[in-house]
Amino acid sequence: MEAFKVEHYEREHGPGTFPAWRRLDACEMQQLRLRLTEALGIPPTSSGREILQVVRDRSQPVDGVDAEAKEFDLGKVFDQLELSVSGNVFIDWYWYDEIDEMRAADVIACFDDIWYPSSDDIDVFDQSMDWVVSITHHGEVLVTRTRSNNGDDGDAG
C-alpha cells in the first residue's frame, strides 16, 4: 500500500484509522506466486509479468460493472461472480512483485481509498487461488477462473 493512500485516508478519518494491512515479504510473495502458477497451470519459473499476462489473457470482463461508477461495490461484484470471499485477500499492485494482504471486508469497505482510477491496475485474490478479480486503471473489472476452480486448462468460462 502506498503511504500516501494511508495518509489521505487518515487525514479524512483520523490518525490510526486506516484498516490493518501488511506487505508480503519476498519469500511469502515467491510462495504465493508458486501457488498461483500451479493453479494457472503455468511453469513455476514464470515471472510476475508472465503471470500477469496469463491472468489478463484468460480473463473475462464482468458485464455491466465499472469500478469508476459512483455506485461501484466490490462486495457486490464478488456476489455477482458467486465468489466465496471471507478472511483475507491479497492485492497485487501490477506484476506480482508488490503484494499486500488485507481483510476482505476492509478492502470492500475502503475500496475507493485503495484503488485509484487512472493509475492503479490491481488483482485481488484469496488463499484458494480459484479466482483473480482484476480492476484496471480505467475501471474495467475482469475475472479469471483458475484451473483449480474450473477443472480445465485454466481458461475463463
C-alpha positions as CSV (number, residue, x, y, z in Angstrom):
1,M,0.0,0.0,0.0
2,E,1.4,3.3,-0.9
3,A,1.9,5.6,2.1
4,F,0.1,8.5,0.5
5,K,-3.1,6.4,0.4
6,V,-3.0,5.7,4.1
7,E,-2.2,9.4,4.7
8,H,-5.2,10.6,2.6
9,Y,-7.5,8.2,4.4
10,E,-6.3,9.2,7.8
11,R,-6.5,12.9,7.0
12,E,-10.2,12.4,6.4
13,H,-11.0,9.8,9.1
14,G,-8.4,10.4,11.8
15,P,-4.9,9.1,12.7
16,G,-4.6,5.4,13.0
17,T,-7.9,4.6,11.3
18,F,-6.7,3.0,8.1
19,P,-7.5,-0.7,8.3
20,A,-4.7,-3.2,9.1
21,W,-2.7,-4.5,6.2
22,R,0.7,-5.8,5.5
23,R,3.1,-6.1,2.6
24,L,4.2,-9.6,2.0
25,D,8.0,-10.2,2.2
26,A,9.9,-11.6,-0.7
27,C,9.7,-15.2,0.5
28,E,6.0,-15.0,1.0
29,M,5.5,-13.4,-2.4
30,Q,7.5,-16.2,-4.0
31,Q,5.4,-18.9,-2.3
32,L,2.2,-17.2,-3.3
33,R,3.4,-16.9,-7.0
34,L,4.3,-20.6,-6.9
35,R,0.8,-21.5,-5.7
36,L,-0.8,-19.2,-8.3
37,T,1.3,-20.6,-11.2
38,E,0.3,-24.1,-10.1
39,A,-3.4,-23.0,-10.1
40,L,-3.0,-21.4,-13.5
41,G,-1.1,-24.4,-14.9
42,I,1.9,-22.5,-16.0
43,P,5.6,-23.1,-15.3
44,P,6.6,-22.3,-11.7
45,T,9.5,-20.3,-13.0
46,S,7.1,-17.8,-14.6
47,S,7.9,-14.2,-13.8
48,G,5.4,-11.8,-12.3
49,R,5.0,-10.2,-15.6
50,E,4.3,-13.6,-17.2
51,I,1.7,-14.4,-14.5
52,L,0.0,-11.1,-15.1
53,Q,-0.1,-11.8,-18.9
54,V,-1.7,-15.2,-18.4
55,V,-4.2,-13.7,-16.0
56,R,-5.1,-11.0,-18.4
57,D,-5.2,-13.4,-21.4
58,R,-7.6,-15.7,-19.6
59,S,-9.8,-13.0,-18.0
60,Q,-13.4,-12.3,-18.9
61,P,-15.0,-8.9,-18.4
62,V,-17.6,-8.6,-15.7
63,D,-20.6,-7.3,-17.7
64,G,-22.2,-4.1,-16.6
65,V,-19.6,-3.3,-14.0
66,D,-17.4,-0.2,-13.9
67,A,-15.1,0.5,-10.9
68,E,-15.2,4.2,-11.7
69,A,-19.0,4.3,-11.2
70,K,-20.2,6.0,-8.1
71,E,-22.3,3.0,-7.1
72,F,-19.4,0.5,-7.5
73,D,-19.3,-2.1,-4.7
74,L,-16.6,-4.7,-4.8
75,G,-18.6,-6.9,-2.5
76,K,-21.5,-6.9,-5.0
77,V,-19.0,-7.9,-7.7
78,F,-17.9,-10.9,-5.6
79,D,-21.5,-11.8,-5.0
80,Q,-22.3,-11.4,-8.8
81,L,-19.4,-13.7,-9.6
82,E,-20.5,-16.2,-6.9
83,L,-17.2,-16.0,-5.2
84,S,-16.9,-17.0,-1.6
85,V,-14.8,-14.3,-0.1
86,S,-14.0,-14.1,3.6
87,G,-11.0,-13.7,5.7
88,N,-8.0,-12.1,4.0
89,V,-7.4,-11.3,0.4
90,F,-4.2,-10.4,-1.5
91,I,-3.9,-7.2,-3.6
92,D,-1.3,-7.3,-6.3
93,W,-0.2,-3.9,-7.5
94,Y,0.7,-5.0,-11.0
95,W,3.4,-7.5,-11.7
96,Y,3.1,-9.8,-8.7
97,D,6.2,-8.1,-7.1
98,E,4.3,-6.0,-4.6
99,I,1.5,-7.8,-2.8
100,D,-0.4,-6.7,0.2
101,E,-2.7,-8.7,2.5
102,M,-5.8,-7.2,4.0
103,R,-9.1,-8.4,5.4
104,A,-11.6,-8.8,2.5
105,A,-14.2,-6.8,4.4
106,D,-11.8,-3.9,4.7
107,V,-10.9,-4.0,1.0
108,I,-14.6,-3.9,0.2
109,A,-15.3,-1.1,2.6
110,C,-12.3,1.1,1.7
111,F,-12.0,0.2,-2.0
112,D,-12.2,3.9,-3.1
113,D,-9.3,4.7,-0.8
114,I,-7.2,1.7,-2.0
115,W,-7.8,1.7,-5.8
116,Y,-7.1,5.0,-7.6
117,P,-8.6,5.3,-11.1
118,S,-6.3,6.3,-13.9
119,S,-3.2,5.0,-12.0
120,D,-3.9,1.6,-10.4
121,D,-4.2,-1.8,-12.1
122,I,-4.8,-4.3,-9.3
123,D,-5.5,-8.0,-9.0
124,V,-7.4,-9.3,-5.9
125,F,-7.4,-13.0,-5.0
126,D,-7.6,-15.2,-1.9
127,Q,-5.8,-18.2,-0.5
128,S,-8.0,-20.6,-2.6
129,M,-6.2,-19.5,-5.8
130,D,-9.5,-20.3,-7.5
131,W,-10.0,-16.8,-9.0
132,V,-8.5,-13.5,-9.6
133,V,-10.5,-10.3,-9.9
134,S,-8.7,-7.6,-11.8
135,I,-9.6,-3.9,-11.8
136,T,-7.8,-1.9,-14.5
137,H,-6.8,1.8,-14.2
138,H,-9.8,2.7,-16.4
139,G,-12.3,0.9,-14.2
140,E,-12.8,-2.3,-16.2
141,V,-13.4,-5.3,-13.9
142,L,-12.3,-8.7,-15.1
143,V,-12.4,-12.2,-13.6
144,T,-10.1,-15.1,-14.2
145,R,-11.1,-18.6,-13.0
146,T,-8.1,-20.8,-12.4
147,R,-7.6,-24.5,-13.2
148,S,-8.1,-25.3,-9.6
149,N,-11.6,-23.7,-9.7
150,N,-12.9,-24.9,-13.0
151,G,-11.1,-28.2,-13.6
152,D,-10.0,-27.4,-17.1
153,D,-6.9,-25.8,-18.7
154,G,-7.4,-22.5,-16.8
155,D,-9.4,-20.7,-19.4
156,A,-12.1,-18.5,-18.0
157,G,-15.6,-19.6,-18.7
